[in-house]
């Protein structure tokens, strides 16, 4: 999906020099699992992130992207969720101005 989404972002004027904030969501098995992931993401990446009963949602700091960076980021996010709280990465999005 990243490749298709990157093409869509480019069609809206996003280039590798554009700064975007990526919004993301995880499904969490419990509130304690969600809290564990929130603490990790905030500590490791300084993301704006919050927990609810069975989910985690947040945003990255503004960053530049290309498809390779996007793929690496998604892989890291999937692995982080699995390792910290057994949370399932449920996707990401970006708002283009």
Residue pairs with C-beta under 8 A, 6 or more apart in sequence:
2 67
2 70
2 71
2 74
3 67
5 70
6 65
6 66
6 67
6 70
9 20
9 94
9 96
12 96
13 96
14 20
14 65
14 94
14 96
16 64
16 65
16 66
17 64
18 64
18 65
19 62
19 63
19 64
20 62
20 63
20 64
20 65
20 94
20 96
21 59
21 60
21 61
21 62
21 63
21 94
21 95
22 59
22 60
22 63
22 65
22 73
22 92
22 93
22 94
23 57
23 58
23 59
23 92
23 93
23 94
23 95
24 57
24 58
24 59
24 60
24 77
24 89
24 91
24 92
24 93
25 55
25 56
25 57
25 90
25 91
25 92
26 34
26 37
26 55
26 56
26 57
26 81
26 87
26 88
26 89
26 90
27 54
27 55
27 87
27 88
27 90
28 34
28 37
28 51
28 54
28 55
28 56
28 85
28 87
28 88
29 54
29 85
29 86
29 87
30 54
31 51
31 52
31 53
31 54
32 85
33 85
33 86
33 87
34 51
34 52
34 53
34 54
34 55
34 56
34 85
34 87
35 51
35 85
36 84
36 85
37 49
37 51
37 56
37 80
37 81
37 84
37 85
37 87
38 49
38 50
38 51
38 56
38 58
39 84
40 80
40 84
40 85
41 47
41 49
41 56
41 58
41 80
41 84
42 49
44 80
45 60
45 61
46 61
47 58
47 59
47 60
47 61
48 58
48 59
49 56
49 57
49 58
49 59
50 56
50 57
50 58
55 90
56 81
56 87
63 69
65 73
74 89
74 92
77 89
77 92
78 89
81 87
81 88
81 89
82 88
